[in-house]
Amino acid sequence: MEITDMKITKVEDKCLRAFVSVTFDNELAVHNIRIVEVDGKLLLSMPNKKSSSGEYKDYVHPINKEFRARLTEQIVSAYNSQA
């Protein structure tokens, strides 16, 4: 699965740095991925919703660490390349 399009909207709000929409293989779009800064490191927060019990549940997320690492690297690299 390859990223074929990415839109980054930078924001400055506490630890939130940007909202990202990613298209995979020109067939699947995932919106509202957030880039957050935690202890000086940029991380991804996947789209989620707060449940009635107060827990946050992801709508969509990587199911293995290799894909999460690749996705994070590609999105953070694109974010950093924007002036």
N, C-alpha and C positions, 0 to 999 in steps of 0.2 A: 504494500500500500504506500503510494507516494503522494506527497503534497504537491498539488498542481496549482493552487492559488492560496494566497494568504493576505488578509487585510488586518492591519494593526492600527488601533486607535489609542494613542498615548493619553494617559491621564496622570495627574499627581494628586493622590488622595491617601494619606497615611502610607500604608505599605503597598497599595495598588498602583501599578505602573502602566498597565494597558489592558484593553480588551482585544481579543483576537478571534477572527473567523478564519477557519481553515477548510479548504476543499481537498478531498482525497480522490485521486484518479478521475477527476472531472465528473464524479458520480455521487459523492456524499459530502455534505457541508456540515460542519460543527461550529456553532456560534457560541459566543459568551465564554470562551476560554479566557481566564484571567492570568496575567503575569503579575506576581506579587514578589516583593522583596522581604526576605526574612533573614535576619542576621547578616546582611550584606550580600546575600545570594539570591539570584532570580530563580523563581520556581513557578510551575504551572498549577493553577487551580481549575479543575474541570467544571463544566456547567453543573449546577446542583440546585437543590430545593430543600428548604427546611421542612422536616416532617412534623406531624402533630406531636411527636414525642420530644421535639427540639433538636433532633439529630439532623445533620446535613447529609443528603443522599445524592450521589452523582447520577446525572442522567446518562452520561456516556463517560467512559474512562478506558485507558489502556489496560489490558489484562495481563501483561507481562512487563518486567522491568526493562527489558531490552527495547521494546517499542516506546515505553515512557521516556527512556533516556534519549532515544533518537528524536522523538517528537519535541522534547524539551530543548535539545541542542539546536534543532532547526528553527524553532520559534524564537528562542532567546538570541540566536545569531542574527536573525532577521530584525528583531527589535533593536539590538545593539548597532546594526548597520544604518539605522535611521538616525539622522542628525538631531 
